[in-house]
Amino acid sequence: MLILSRQNRESVVIEGADGLHRLLKVTVLEINGANVKLGFEVDPDARIHCAEVPQRSRRLLRERRVADNALI
C-alpha cells in the first residue's frame, strides 16, 4: 500500500503502465475535522464505489444489467 499525504486542493494522479494515459485523478476538495471530501476524475465507463459497501454496489450493477438487457 502506498501512503501519500495531500493538503486541500492537492491531487494524486494514477497513470497507465505506458505513462501516457491517466487512469485516475483524486483531488482533496475539503477537509473538515476527521472528514475528507474527495473528487475522482476517471473514464466515464469506470465504476467507483466505497469499499465499505460492496453489497450495494453489486446490487446496483445487477440492476443496471437488467435495465440494459431490457433495452435490447
C-alpha positions in Angstrom: 0.0 0.0 0.0 1.3 3.4 -1.0 0.5 6.1 1.6 0.6 9.8 0.5 -0.2 13.0 2.3 -2.2 15.7 0.5 -3.5 19.1 1.5 -6.7 20.8 0.5 -6.9 21.1 -3.4 -3.9 18.9 -4.0 -4.3 15.8 -6.2 -2.9 12.4 -6.9 -2.7 11.1 -10.4 -2.5 7.4 -11.4 -1.3 6.7 -14.9 -1.2 3.6 -17.0 1.9 1.5 -17.3 2.8 3.3 -20.6 2.8 6.6 -18.7 0.7 8.2 -21.4 -2.9 7.5 -20.2 -4.3 8.9 -17.0 -6.4 6.3 -15.3 -7.5 8.2 -12.2 -7.1 11.6 -10.6 -8.1 12.1 -7.0 -8.3 15.6 -5.5 -8.8 16.6 -1.9 -11.8 19.0 -2.1 -12.5 19.7 1.5 -11.1 18.8 4.9 -13.4 19.2 7.9 -12.1 17.7 11.1 -12.0 13.9 10.6 -14.0 14.1 7.3 -12.3 14.5 3.9 -14.2 15.1 0.7 -12.5 13.6 -2.4 -13.2 14.3 -6.1 -12.5 11.5 -8.6 -11.8 12.0 -12.3 -11.9 8.8 -14.3 -13.1 7.4 -17.6 -16.9 7.6 -17.8 -17.1 3.8 -18.1 -15.2 3.2 -14.9 -17.1 2.4 -11.7 -16.1 3.9 -8.4 -17.5 2.8 -5.1 -16.6 2.8 -1.4 -15.0 -0.5 -0.3 -17.4 -0.5 2.7 -20.5 -1.0 0.6 -19.7 -3.9 -1.8 -23.2 -5.5 -1.5 -24.9 -2.2 -2.5 -22.5 -1.9 -5.4 -23.2 -5.4 -6.6 -27.0 -4.9 -6.4 -26.8 -1.6 -8.4 -24.6 -3.4 -11.0 -27.2 -6.2 -11.3 -30.0 -3.6 -11.7 -28.0 -1.8 -14.4 -27.5 -5.0 -16.3 -31.2 -5.9 -16.1 -32.1 -2.4 -17.4 -29.5 -2.6 -20.2 -30.9 -6.0 -21.2 -34.5 -4.6 -21.2 -33.3 -2.0 -23.8 -32.0 -4.8 -26.2 
